Amino acid sequence: MSTKRTYQPSKIKRVRKVGFRARQATAKGRLVMKRRRLKGRSRVVLS
């Protein structure tokens, strides 16, 4: 028996974790978006 890989992709889990509403929900999340805007990222959050 081999061990399971840690990354098991799921669109729902991804959106709930790093989506716009997840970022907007906390002060730190809003700070993340602010930093990414200042850095000039084309994608501020997962769309």
C-alpha positions in Angstrom: 0.0 0.0 0.0 1.3 3.4 -1.0 0.4 6.6 0.7 -2.2 8.9 -0.9 -1.0 12.2 -2.5 -2.0 15.3 -0.5 -3.5 17.3 -3.3 -6.9 16.0 -4.3 -8.4 18.7 -6.5 -12.0 19.9 -6.0 -13.4 23.0 -7.6 -15.8 23.7 -4.7 -13.2 23.4 -2.0 -10.8 25.6 -4.0 -13.4 28.3 -4.5 -14.5 28.3 -0.9 -10.9 28.5 0.3 -9.4 31.1 -2.2 -12.3 32.6 -4.0 -13.4 36.2 -3.9 -16.0 35.8 -1.2 -13.5 33.9 1.0 -10.9 36.7 0.6 -13.5 39.4 1.2 -14.7 37.7 4.4 -11.6 38.5 6.5 -9.4 41.5 7.0 -6.3 39.4 6.1 -8.0 38.2 2.9 -8.7 41.8 1.8 -5.1 42.5 2.6 -4.0 39.7 0.2 -6.1 41.2 -2.6 -4.7 44.6 -1.9 -1.1 43.4 -2.1 -1.9 41.5 -5.3 -3.4 44.6 -6.9 -0.4 46.7 -5.9 1.9 44.1 -7.3 0.0 44.3 -10.6 -1.3 40.8 -10.8 -3.7 40.2 -13.7 -5.7 37.8 -11.4 -6.3 39.3 -8.0 -8.5 36.3 -6.9 -9.6 33.0 -8.3 -12.3 33.8 -10.8 
